[in-house]
Amino acid sequence: MHLEKLRKFIHLVERKQTGKPADVAKLLGVSERMIYNYKKFIREELNAPIAWNNFKQSYLFSESGALIWKYNEDQTIDQVDAVFKNKQLATLQRIYLGIKQKNTGSAAQFAKQLEISERSLFNYLNVLKNEFQCPLIFDKSSNSYQFKQAGNLNFKWQAK
């Protein structure tokens, strides 16, 4: 599951502009089956109330709220309250938590600890920086990746 395509799908759902599953699949360059996988993932893993609306001919969120997919400053967490079945999000969350502990070591050490390649680690770090706007740095004095400001990375539905 590509996180960028999932984010685009979520954006279309928020705007109530997905069209039929076949149409949005073509727009995103994925199979129609993947659209159903996205819908299931949003409903089951992110606990978001996604539904089909016949009148609008679109998927939409049936309750007011929003999916939070970014780093929020001035929030902290002591424990993880979400466990993901999706391997990419689970890995992203493990990387995030490792960074929160401020003891990652070098990229090679951190990748080995996570049981992923260094290239994959750099790809995930780029997603954290660019897609989720995480204030991520590598601190040479502590030999660890860190966040410049305290905060929390959210991956779930938040009711308004």
VENJOFEN-V110501 format. One record per run of one state. SS is the DSSP state (H for helix, E for strand, L for the rest). FROM is the first residue (numbers start at 1). LEN is the number of residues. If there is no record, write none. Layout:
ss->SS from->FROM len->LEN
ss->SS from->FROM len->LEN
This chain:
ss->L from->1 len->2
ss->H from->3 len->12
ss->L from->15 len->6
ss->H from->21 len->8
ss->L from->29 len->3
ss->H from->32 len->13
ss->L from->45 len->5
ss->E from->50 len->4
ss->L from->54 len->4
ss->E from->58 len->4
ss->L from->62 len->3
ss->E from->65 len->4
ss->L from->69 len->2
ss->E from->71 len->3
ss->L from->74 len->13
ss->H from->87 len->14
ss->L from->101 len->6
ss->H from->107 len->8
ss->L from->115 len->3
ss->H from->118 len->14
ss->L from->132 len->4
ss->E from->136 len->4
ss->L from->140 len->4
ss->E from->144 len->4
ss->L from->148 len->3
ss->E from->151 len->3
ss->L from->154 len->2
ss->E from->156 len->4
ss->L from->160 len->1
